[in-house]
Amino acid sequence: MKINKSVLVSSSVLPVLMIFSLILSGCAGTPVIEQAVTCHSVSQSGQPGLVADTFSPDVETIYCAVKLSDAITGPSIKCEWMVVNSDEAKLKDYMLGTETVKAASPYVVFAFTRADSLLPLGDYAVKLYINDQYAQTVSFKVQGQAAESAVTFTDPVIATCIDEDTNQPLDKFDTLPNNAGMIFCTAKAVGAGFGTTIKANWIYVKGQLQGVTDRVFASGSLKTEGLDYVAFAVSPRAGTPFPIGEYTVKLLVDDKEKLSVPFKVVDSAGIPGPYLTEAVTFAVKGTDNATIDMTNSFAEKVDAINCHVKVNNAPADTEVKIQWILVKAAQGDVADRKLNEDVQKVQGTSPVIASLIRKDDPFPRGRYVAKIFLNGEEKIAVPFRVQ
């Protein structure tokens, strides 16, 4: 089966279209349309499967199967997908996309595949042309409700640092300082198949911003990639703190809310210390070591592996210790070996940086962890690897 494919991008509320033709063996005669229908599927030969004129907003693909009386002459068949009227999307006679193919056989099939968002409710049409002459319109509707998704979320956490490989949180907060550099929302996705689209809306509920309530200030989406956890993040505008107030993160699947995770942002001075945030490993690059690469994966011949953590509201002589542990070497039986540790006395709010310096030999390839202790108590363990 030969497929010609093109991709057209519509407005933000409408999907990506993928329209393709299916060219098969044909018969002679004056080219006219004997049959044109919308349907849920087509056979290998291009014949319509389950014919329908009404589709749900979460339908994956809508087909238009066109049967010609003659295709030997190679007529040019054009298809236009239209939103005739949608009150929901405030659209009327809106062109979604068009595709033109040369037919060489009785059946030509066009397909409309939606993107992540649901189709807006309303009246639709497929306009068909033969050799640039209007031939027929096939009308259909999008109505009803999307099927309830089986995806659920457990173990929601607001954090300032995560395991980049698994998306699991490395710390946990329900109240954060307004000088936080980045805030993560993580949760375990249950029943989400590979490629499931999950959306997060970050909402400022109320607080110091006068007149601002329940406002979505950031949003993003991702497709699951086989991991148990999903993670979303926001950061403040450069040079400005997060506004003080109440927040919530809403996770949605198929535009339906599945989980709401509340948290608060307060003045950093109002949180009793000491406590740690924003732990991450990084490398420096460039001849002047001016480029910082936040990463959890290092080459075996890198000069140094660095760990950053922010200590907050620490009284005098607060002790921060970072231990470097080789958890499991890729070769040999080396495991859980402490390679080095760095101890620093701190006060107030400031970053703490420690480095594992390579000597003559390369770092052993394998799994590592930087364990961070606050006054002798382990608080955060940052995993990384050398490969």
SULSULNOR-V266872 format. One record per residue. N is the residue number from 0. PSI is psi in radians with two decimals (none if undefined). OMEGA is omega as a letter, one per 20 degrees, with the letter a starting at -180 (none if undefined). Layout:
# SULSULNOR-V266872
n:N psi:PSI omega:OMEGA
n:N psi:PSI omega:OMEGA
This chain:
# SULSULNOR-V266872
n:0 psi:2.14 omega:a
n:1 psi:2.30 omega:a
n:2 psi:2.24 omega:r
n:3 psi:2.31 omega:a
n:4 psi:2.46 omega:r
n:5 psi:2.74 omega:a
n:6 psi:2.30 omega:r
n:7 psi:2.44 omega:a
n:8 psi:2.23 omega:a
n:9 psi:-2.88 omega:a
n:10 psi:3.03 omega:a
n:11 psi:-0.43 omega:a
n:12 psi:-0.04 omega:a
n:13 psi:2.73 omega:a
n:14 psi:2.96 omega:r
n:15 psi:2.43 omega:r
n:16 psi:2.40 omega:r
n:17 psi:1.93 omega:a
n:18 psi:2.15 omega:a
n:19 psi:2.73 omega:a
n:20 psi:2.62 omega:a
n:21 psi:1.95 omega:a
n:22 psi:2.16 omega:a
n:23 psi:-3.02 omega:a
n:24 psi:2.66 omega:a
n:25 psi:-2.95 omega:a
n:26 psi:2.92 omega:a
n:27 psi:2.87 omega:r
n:28 psi:3.06 omega:r
n:29 psi:2.21 omega:a
n:30 psi:1.98 omega:r
n:31 psi:2.85 omega:r
n:32 psi:2.01 omega:r
n:33 psi:-0.60 omega:a
n:34 psi:2.44 omega:r
n:35 psi:2.12 omega:a
n:36 psi:2.71 omega:r
n:37 psi:2.60 omega:a
n:38 psi:2.93 omega:r
n:39 psi:-0.35 omega:a
n:40 psi:2.86 omega:r
n:41 psi:2.70 omega:r
n:42 psi:3.07 omega:r
n:43 psi:-0.50 omega:a
n:44 psi:-0.03 omega:r
n:45 psi:0.01 omega:r
n:46 psi:2.55 omega:a
n:47 psi:2.51 omega:r
n:48 psi:-1.86 omega:a
n:49 psi:1.81 omega:a
n:50 psi:2.43 omega:a
n:51 psi:2.65 omega:r
n:52 psi:0.14 omega:r
n:53 psi:2.30 omega:a
n:54 psi:2.65 omega:r
n:55 psi:2.76 omega:a
n:56 psi:-0.28 omega:r
n:57 psi:0.25 omega:r
n:58 psi:2.42 omega:a
n:59 psi:-0.89 omega:a
n:60 psi:2.38 omega:r
n:61 psi:2.23 omega:r
n:62 psi:2.59 omega:r
n:63 psi:1.94 omega:a
n:64 psi:2.16 omega:a
n:65 psi:2.19 omega:r
n:66 psi:2.21 omega:a
n:67 psi:2.59 omega:r
n:68 psi:-0.41 omega:a
n:69 psi:2.31 omega:r
n:70 psi:-0.03 omega:a
n:71 psi:-0.57 omega:a
n:72 psi:-0.08 omega:r
n:73 psi:0.90 omega:a
n:74 psi:2.66 omega:r
n:75 psi:2.11 omega:a
n:76 psi:2.16 omega:r
n:77 psi:2.44 omega:r
n:78 psi:2.31 omega:r
n:79 psi:2.12 omega:r
n:80 psi:2.23 omega:a
n:81 psi:2.50 omega:r
n:82 psi:1.90 omega:a
n:83 psi:-0.81 omega:r
n:84 psi:2.26 omega:r
n:85 psi:1.88 omega:r
n:86 psi:-0.61 omega:a
n:87 psi:-0.77 omega:a
n:88 psi:-0.05 omega:a
n:89 psi:0.88 omega:r
n:90 psi:2.53 omega:r
n:91 psi:2.25 omega:a
n:92 psi:0.89 omega:a
n:93 psi:2.17 omega:r
n:94 psi:2.08 omega:r
n:95 psi:-0.69 omega:a
n:96 psi:2.87 omega:a
n:97 psi:2.65 omega:r
n:98 psi:2.44 omega:r
n:99 psi:2.32 omega:r
n:100 psi:2.79 omega:r
n:101 psi:2.11 omega:a
n:102 psi:2.47 omega:r
n:103 psi:0.16 omega:a
n:104 psi:2.97 omega:a
n:105 psi:-0.64 omega:a
n:106 psi:2.31 omega:r
n:107 psi:2.29 omega:a
n:108 psi:2.24 omega:r
n:109 psi:2.55 omega:a
n:110 psi:2.40 omega:r
n:111 psi:2.02 omega:a
n:112 psi:2.12 omega:a
n:113 psi:2.79 omega:r
n:114 psi:-2.57 omega:a
n:115 psi:-0.64 omega:a
n:116 psi:2.70 omega:r
n:117 psi:2.66 omega:r
n:118 psi:2.40 omega:r
n:119 psi:2.53 omega:r
n:120 psi:2.55 omega:r
n:121 psi:-2.95 omega:r
n:122 psi:2.34 omega:a
n:123 psi:2.95 omega:r
n:124 psi:2.65 omega:r
n:125 psi:2.04 omega:r
n:126 psi:2.26 omega:a
n:127 psi:2.42 omega:a
n:128 psi:2.49 omega:r
n:129 psi:2.13 omega:a
n:130 psi:0.78 omega:r
n:131 psi:0.15 omega:r
n:132 psi:2.25 omega:r
n:133 psi:2.36 omega:a
n:134 psi:-0.80 omega:a
n:135 psi:2.68 omega:r
n:136 psi:2.30 omega:r
n:137 psi:2.03 omega:a
n:138 psi:2.58 omega:r
n:139 psi:2.94 omega:a
n:140 psi:2.68 omega:r
n:141 psi:2.06 omega:a
n:142 psi:3.02 omega:a
n:143 psi:-2.87 omega:a
n:144 psi:2.65 omega:r
n:145 psi:2.60 omega:r
n:146 psi:2.53 omega:a
n:147 psi:2.21 omega:r
n:148 psi:2.52 omega:r
n:149 psi:-0.07 omega:a
n:150 psi:2.32 omega:r
n:151 psi:2.90 omega:a
n:152 psi:2.47 omega:r
n:153 psi:2.95 omega:r
n:154 psi:0.86 omega:r
n:155 psi:2.45 omega:a
n:156 psi:2.39 omega:r
n:157 psi:2.24 omega:a
n:158 psi:2.93 omega:r
n:159 psi:-0.10 omega:r
n:160 psi:2.61 omega:a
n:161 psi:2.84 omega:r
n:162 psi:2.02 omega:a
n:163 psi:-0.38 omega:r
n:164 psi:-0.60 omega:a
n:165 psi:-0.22 omega:a
n:166 psi:0.14 omega:r
n:167 psi:2.52 omega:a
n:168 psi:2.56 omega:r
n:169 psi:-0.25 omega:r
n:170 psi:-3.11 omega:a
n:171 psi:2.31 omega:a
n:172 psi:2.60 omega:r
n:173 psi:-0.22 omega:r
n:174 psi:2.18 omega:a
n:175 psi:2.69 omega:r
n:176 psi:2.62 omega:a
n:177 psi:-0.16 omega:r
n:178 psi:0.29 omega:r
n:179 psi:2.45 omega:a
n:180 psi:-0.57 omega:r
n:181 psi:2.52 omega:r
n:182 psi:2.28 omega:r
n:183 psi:2.58 omega:r
n:184 psi:2.10 omega:r
n:185 psi:2.69 omega:r
n:186 psi:2.71 omega:r
n:187 psi:2.15 omega:a
n:188 psi:2.09 omega:a
n:189 psi:2.22 omega:r
n:190 psi:0.23 omega:r
n:191 psi:2.01 omega:r
n:192 psi:2.94 omega:r
n:193 psi:2.27 omega:r
n:194 psi:0.10 omega:r
n:195 psi:2.31 omega:r
n:196 psi:2.20 omega:r
n:197 psi:2.34 omega:a
n:198 psi:2.51 omega:r
n:199 psi:2.26 omega:r
n:200 psi:2.14 omega:r
n:201 psi:2.16 omega:a
n:202 psi:2.23 omega:r
n:203 psi:1.92 omega:a
n:204 psi:-0.96 omega:r
n:205 psi:2.88 omega:r
n:206 psi:-2.43 omega:a
n:207 psi:-0.36 omega:r
n:208 psi:1.77 omega:a
n:209 psi:2.30 omega:r
n:210 psi:0.00 omega:r
n:211 psi:2.04 omega:r
n:212 psi:2.47 omega:r
n:213 psi:0.80 omega:a
n:214 psi:2.26 omega:r
n:215 psi:1.99 omega:a
n:216 psi:-0.18 omega:r
n:217 psi:2.61 omega:r
n:218 psi:2.74 omega:r
n:219 psi:2.86 omega:r
n:220 psi:2.77 omega:r
n:221 psi:2.84 omega:r
n:222 psi:2.28 omega:a
n:223 psi:2.54 omega:a
n:224 psi:0.55 omega:r
n:225 psi:-0.05 omega:r
n:226 psi:2.66 omega:r
n:227 psi:-0.58 omega:a
n:228 psi:2.60 omega:r
n:229 psi:2.67 omega:a
n:230 psi:2.39 omega:r
n:231 psi:2.69 omega:a
n:232 psi:2.62 omega:r
n:233 psi:2.69 omega:r
n:234 psi:2.70 omega:a
n:235 psi:2.88 omega:r
n:236 psi:2.57 omega:a
n:237 psi:2.24 omega:r
n:238 psi:0.05 omega:a
n:239 psi:2.54 omega:r
n:240 psi:2.91 omega:r
n:241 psi:2.42 omega:r
n:242 psi:2.42 omega:r
n:243 psi:2.41 omega:r
n:244 psi:-2.94 omega:r
n:245 psi:2.42 omega:a
n:246 psi:2.90 omega:r
n:247 psi:2.62 omega:r
n:248 psi:2.20 omega:r
n:249 psi:2.22 omega:r
n:250 psi:2.30 omega:a
n:251 psi:2.55 omega:r
n:252 psi:2.25 omega:a
n:253 psi:0.71 omega:r
n:254 psi:0.27 omega:r
n:255 psi:2.30 omega:a
n:256 psi:2.28 omega:a
n:257 psi:-0.46 omega:a
n:258 psi:2.47 omega:r
n:259 psi:2.19 omega:a
n:260 psi:1.86 omega:a
n:261 psi:2.68 omega:r
n:262 psi:2.95 omega:a
n:263 psi:2.63 omega:r
n:264 psi:2.21 omega:a
n:265 psi:2.98 omega:r
n:266 psi:2.30 omega:a
n:267 psi:-0.54 omega:a
n:268 psi:-0.26 omega:a
n:269 psi:-0.04 omega:r
n:270 psi:2.12 omega:a
n:271 psi:2.38 omega:r
n:272 psi:-3.09 omega:i
n:273 psi:2.72 omega:r
n:274 psi:2.83 omega:a
n:275 psi:2.55 omega:r
n:276 psi:2.92 omega:r
n:277 psi:0.86 omega:r
n:278 psi:2.36 omega:a
n:279 psi:2.63 omega:r
n:280 psi:2.65 omega:a
n:281 psi:2.85 omega:r
n:282 psi:2.78 omega:r
n:283 psi:2.50 omega:a
n:284 psi:2.93 omega:r
n:285 psi:2.77 omega:a
n:286 psi:-0.47 omega:r
n:287 psi:0.14 omega:a
n:288 psi:0.62 omega:a
n:289 psi:-0.28 omega:a
n:290 psi:2.17 omega:a
n:291 psi:2.21 omega:r
n:292 psi:1.81 omega:r
n:293 psi:1.95 omega:a
n:294 psi:2.77 omega:r
n:295 psi:0.28 omega:r
n:296 psi:2.18 omega:a
n:297 psi:2.56 omega:r
n:298 psi:2.61 omega:a
n:299 psi:-0.35 omega:a
n:300 psi:0.27 omega:r
n:301 psi:2.52 omega:a
n:302 psi:-0.67 omega:a
n:303 psi:2.59 omega:r
n:304 psi:2.22 omega:a
n:305 psi:2.63 omega:r
n:306 psi:2.29 omega:r
n:307 psi:2.42 omega:r
n:308 psi:2.56 omega:r
n:309 psi:2.20 omega:r
n:310 psi:2.37 omega:a
n:311 psi:2.36 omega:r
n:312 psi:0.83 omega:a
n:313 psi:2.27 omega:r
n:314 psi:2.96 omega:a
n:315 psi:2.52 omega:r
n:316 psi:0.39 omega:r
n:317 psi:2.34 omega:a
n:318 psi:2.22 omega:r
n:319 psi:2.16 omega:a
n:320 psi:2.35 omega:r
n:321 psi:2.09 omega:r
n:322 psi:2.40 omega:r
n:323 psi:2.07 omega:a
n:324 psi:2.24 omega:r
n:325 psi:1.83 omega:a
n:326 psi:-0.84 omega:a
n:327 psi:2.11 omega:r
n:328 psi:2.57 omega:r
n:329 psi:-0.52 omega:r
n:330 psi:2.54 omega:a
n:331 psi:-3.00 omega:a
n:332 psi:0.38 omega:r
n:333 psi:2.23 omega:a
n:334 psi:2.53 omega:r
n:335 psi:0.83 omega:r
n:336 psi:2.18 omega:r
n:337 psi:2.11 omega:a
n:338 psi:-0.59 omega:a
n:339 psi:2.89 omega:r
n:340 psi:2.64 omega:a
n:341 psi:2.26 omega:a
n:342 psi:2.26 omega:r
n:343 psi:2.51 omega:r
n:344 psi:2.28 omega:a
n:345 psi:2.90 omega:r
n:346 psi:2.47 omega:r
n:347 psi:-2.55 omega:r
n:348 psi:2.08 omega:a
n:349 psi:2.79 omega:r
n:350 psi:2.61 omega:r
n:351 psi:2.24 omega:a
n:352 psi:2.30 omega:r
n:353 psi:2.69 omega:a
n:354 psi:2.45 omega:r
n:355 psi:1.93 omega:a
n:356 psi:2.29 omega:r
n:357 psi:2.44 omega:r
n:358 psi:-2.33 omega:a
n:359 psi:-0.76 omega:a
n:360 psi:2.71 omega:r
n:361 psi:2.75 omega:r
n:362 psi:2.45 omega:r
n:363 psi:2.36 omega:r
n:364 psi:2.47 omega:r
n:365 psi:-2.86 omega:a
n:366 psi:2.39 omega:a
n:367 psi:2.98 omega:r
n:368 psi:2.48 omega:r
n:369 psi:1.92 omega:a
n:370 psi:2.27 omega:a
n:371 psi:2.17 omega:a
n:372 psi:2.49 omega:r
n:373 psi:1.97 omega:a
n:374 psi:0.78 omega:r
n:375 psi:-0.11 omega:a
n:376 psi:2.19 omega:r
n:377 psi:2.25 omega:a
n:378 psi:-0.72 omega:a
n:379 psi:2.44 omega:r
n:380 psi:2.03 omega:a
n:381 psi:1.92 omega:r
n:382 psi:2.58 omega:r
n:383 psi:3.08 omega:a
n:384 psi:2.70 omega:r
n:385 psi:2.29 omega:a
n:386 psi:none omega:none
